[in-house]
Amino acid sequence: MGSKNSWLDHFVLGIWLSMILTAGSTQGELLPTPTNVTLKMNMFTLHWEWESNNINPVCEVKYNRAISKPNNPKMCRNKSLFQDEDTKEIDLNVWINFTVYSECPQNGLKSKETQLSTLLVSGNPNTAVRNFNCVWYNMEYINCTWLPGEKATPKVNYTLVYWLQNESSKEEKKVPHSRLFMDFLGTAKHCHQYKYKEGIPLGCHFKISNEKEELQLVVTDFSNENIEPFYSWMIPREILQLSAPNITNISRIVKDTIYVSWSVTPLKPSQSKSELLLTNLNNGKVNMYEETRNNSKEILLGDPDATYTIKIRSKKHDMYGDFPWSEWSEEKTISAEYKFRTMNIILAVLIPISVSILTVISVVCIKRCILCILPPIPDPGKPFGDPDNLQQLLRFKYANVWNTPPNDEICSVILVESPTCSTCSSSLE
């Protein structure tokens, strides 16, 4: 029994010693460490190069690289790449740590890591713009908005400049230096349509020629070197924001069901996704409905006798990517069912009365028009006076048509002469 235990102890000891020796030999056989790591940049593109003396006939040496920043230690990591250079587009607004080491997959040998840390932007911290956001609004123009930096001066004058990727890629890659950033800004296009608040630019919009090409942007204050620049990039077609939908129809199908239709431009209904917000004004209850690939919906109302409001927002369907929502449409009101009943009663009374009045007016007008167009034929007997005289004319060649004139009243006329004066008589003599 004792011999068996001693044999087992020797076996375990041998395995332990072999593991130690193997580990020691592995640790001692390190690959050469990459040296002379250099960084070059072209606008938003960073290019690293390094040198290595790895000449190993038994394996193909691979280089593992990692790009990190303080809040995200594994922001970008590439493995199993054989070239001795790397080019990446990453967030240029923070410290960038680049790490590279060589590895031999056949035997697991690795080199020590080589690191390079750098901050590409200049200026005082917390002076760069915050909450920077851009959208391709309704396929018409790029609209960017931001807030001023927490420690920016009160009279900061932010300026937005931009490039398309094919334009920036033509620039030569250069080693970063103090004036390199300003040299790059000199090749950019400037945005001119700014939105101001209290004299500070907080947004700008501009048109682009190619929505499929990457757009690269910088916001900074050219007149103040203490303001930290802000970098960003995006592809316009991936940030499409639609304009607010237009509600075209709201109607009650039955007592407790409404039909809503709307239009979304410039997309087809099959490309859009919409949300409908229905609010009960009696109790404040809010219901959200979703409709995909269609611009109409039937909604069952919980309380037909309540008044509701409805508004809609839309975006491009999720199957095409993650797109921002549009603004809410104009809010529409849906009246309560009892109001519809009252209106129906009023219409049921007013319509017959209105029809009757219009009928009477129409009859009177038609009668007058007939009299004007077809006047009545006069009675031929009226121009001949007494019917007896007419009979005499028909029986005899002549008839006494003399009418005895009425008795005339004769009045006598007396001439009254005034007496002549003596003066007049003497003058006549």
BELQUI-V95241 format. One record per pair of residues at least 24 apart in sequence whose ideal C-beta (glycine too) atoms are under 8 Angstrom apart, sorted by the first residue. I is the first residue (numbers start at 1). GAP is how many residues later the second one is. Records with the same first field share a line. If there is no record, write none. Layout:
I->GAP / GAP
This chain:
26->82 / 83
29->80
30->79 / 80 / 81 / 82
31->25 / 30 / 71 / 72 / 73 / 78 / 79 / 80
32->70 / 79
33->68 / 69 / 78 / 79 / 80 / 81
34->29 / 50 / 66 / 67 / 68 / 77 / 80
35->79
37->61 / 63 / 77 / 79
38->137
39->59 / 77 / 79 / 136 / 137
40->133 / 134 / 135 / 136
41->79 / 132 / 133 / 135 / 139
42->126 / 127 / 129 / 130 / 131 / 132
43->120 / 125 / 126 / 128 / 141 / 173
44->45 / 48 / 124 / 172 / 187 / 189
45->42 / 43 / 44 / 123 / 124 / 128
46->41 / 42 / 43 / 44 / 46 / 50
47->38 / 39 / 40 / 126
48->37 / 38 / 39 / 50 / 52 / 68
49->35 / 36
50->34 / 35 / 50 / 64
51->33
52->32 / 50
54->48 / 57
56->48
58->46 / 48 / 49
59->45 / 46 / 47 / 48 / 50
60->44 / 45 / 46
61->41 / 42 / 43
62->40 / 41 / 42 / 43
63->37 / 38 / 39 / 40
64->36 / 37 / 38 / 39
65->33 / 34 / 35
66->31 / 32 / 33 / 34
67->29 / 30 / 31 / 32
68->28 / 29 / 31
69->25 / 26 / 27 / 28
70->24 / 25
80->25
89->144
91->140
92->28 / 29 / 139
93->28 / 35 / 137 / 138
94->25
95->24
96->24
118->58
120->56 / 61
121->60 / 107 / 108 / 110
122->56 / 59 / 103 / 106 / 107
123->97 / 102 / 103 / 104 / 105 / 106
124->27 / 102 / 103 / 104
125->26 / 103
126->24 / 25 / 26 / 102
127->24 / 25 / 26 / 29 / 99 / 100 / 101
128->91 / 92 / 99 / 100 / 101 / 102
129->29 / 90 / 101
132->87 / 98 / 100
134->81 / 83 / 98 / 100 / 105
135->104 / 105 / 106 / 189
136->75 / 100 / 101 / 103 / 104 / 105
137->68 / 104 / 106
138->103 / 104 / 105 / 127 / 128
139->72 / 101 / 127
140->67
141->64 / 65 / 66 / 67
142->63 / 64 / 65 / 66 / 73 / 94
143->60 / 61 / 62 / 98
144->47 / 59 / 60 / 61 / 73 / 75
145->50 / 57 / 58
146->56 / 57 / 73 / 84
147->55
148->52 / 54
149->78 / 79
152->75
153->71 / 73 / 74
154->46
155->44 / 45
156->44 / 65 / 68 / 71
157->43 / 44 / 64 / 65 / 66 / 67
158->42 / 43 / 44 / 61 / 62 / 63 / 69
159->31 / 32 / 42 / 60 / 61 / 62 / 63
160->30 / 31 / 34 / 41 / 44 / 46 / 57 / 58 / 59
161->24 / 27 / 28 / 29 / 30 / 56 / 57 / 59
162->26 / 27 / 29 / 44 / 53 / 54 / 55 / 56
163->24 / 25 / 26 / 52 / 53
164->44 / 45 / 46 / 49 / 50 / 51 / 52
165->48 / 49 / 50 / 51
166->47
168->48
181->48
185->33 / 35 / 37
188->30
208->28
211->24 / 25 / 26
212->24 / 25
238->83 / 85
239->84 / 85
240->76 / 83
241->74 / 82 / 83 / 84 / 85
242->25 / 30 / 72 / 73 / 74 / 84
243->83 / 84
244->69 / 82 / 83 / 84 / 85 / 86
245->29 / 50 / 67 / 68 / 69 / 81 / 84
246->83 / 84
247->63 / 64 / 65 / 82 / 83 / 85
250->60 / 82 / 84
252->82 / 85 / 88
253->45
255->49 / 82
256->44 / 45 / 48 / 81
257->41 / 42 / 43 / 44
258->40 / 41 / 43 / 50 / 76
259->37 / 38 / 39
260->36 / 37 / 38 / 39 / 50 / 52
261->34 / 35
262->33 / 34 / 50 / 52 / 67
263->32
264->31 / 50
267->49
269->24 / 25 / 26
270->47
271->45 / 46 / 49
272->42 / 43 / 44 / 45
273->41 / 42 / 43 / 44 / 45
274->38 / 39 / 40
275->37 / 38 / 39 / 50
276->34 / 35 / 36
277->33 / 34 / 35 / 36 / 51
278->30 / 31 / 32
279->29 / 30 / 31
280->26 / 27 / 28
281->25 / 26 / 27 / 28
282->24 / 25
292->25
293->24
304->32 / 33
305->31 / 32 / 33
306->30
307->26 / 27 / 28 / 29
308->25 / 26
309->24 / 25
310->24
